[in-house]
Amino acid sequence: MPIEKHDLIHELPEYRDRIHELKVSNERFAQLFDEYHEVDHEIHRIEENIETTSDDYLEARKKVRLALKDELLAMLKGA
């Protein structure tokens, strides 16, 4: 069974243009965007058994990814 993608374009396709706009115009957004994708790639490698770690570590990284996604979504919505 393939592992589901969680990159922002797949997660929030309705914000594709806004994501691009903020990546180039907002340094904080760009930083959070990069951090989100680093964490997402790490989680993907763990779920694909490319890297091994504890379940607790994986769950902690998923919480970090979710917190980053929430912050990015708030910025996308202009909050």
N, C-alpha and C positions, 0 to 999 in steps of 0.2 A: 504494500500500500504506500503510495507516494506521500511524502511529507508536504503539508500545506504551506504555501508561501505566505509570509507575513510582511513583505516589504510594503512601504506606504502606498505605492501605486496600486497594488493589489488590494490592500486594505481599504483605501479611500479613493477609488477611481474618480469619483465626482469632483475631487479636488486636484486633479492632475495639473491643470494650468496654474492654479494658486500655489501648489507645491513648487513648481518651477520658478514662479515669480518670487516667492519668498527665499528660495535657495540662493538666488542671485542678488537679492536686495536687502536681506536681513541676516546679519552675521550670526546672531544668536540662533535663529531658525536653522541655518546651515550647520552650525555646530551640533545642535540637537539631532538634526536629520542624520548626520554622519554617525553620531553615537548610537542612534537607534539602529542603523543598519549594521554597525559593528556587532552590537548585541544580538541582533536577529541572525546574522551569519554564524555567530558562535553557537547559538541555540540550534540552528539548523545542522551544524557539524556534529553536535552532541546527539541530536535526534537521529541522524544518519549513521551513528556509531563510528564516525570518523575520529571523534575525540571521546574519551570516557571521563566521567565525573560522577559525583553522587547525585541522587535524586533531589536532595535538598539544595544543592548548588544550582541545578537546572531550574528548579522552581523559583529560586531567588532571582536568577537571570530573567526568567519570564516576567516576574513582577517589575523588574527594572524596565524591561521592554514596554510593558503596559503603562508604566508611569511616564515614560518618554512619549509614547503614543498619545496619551491624554494631554500632555503639555503641547505637543505639536498640533493636535487637533484644536486646542483652544486658540493657538496662534492662527491657524487656518480660518477659524470662524471669526477671528478679529476680537476675541475676548481680552 
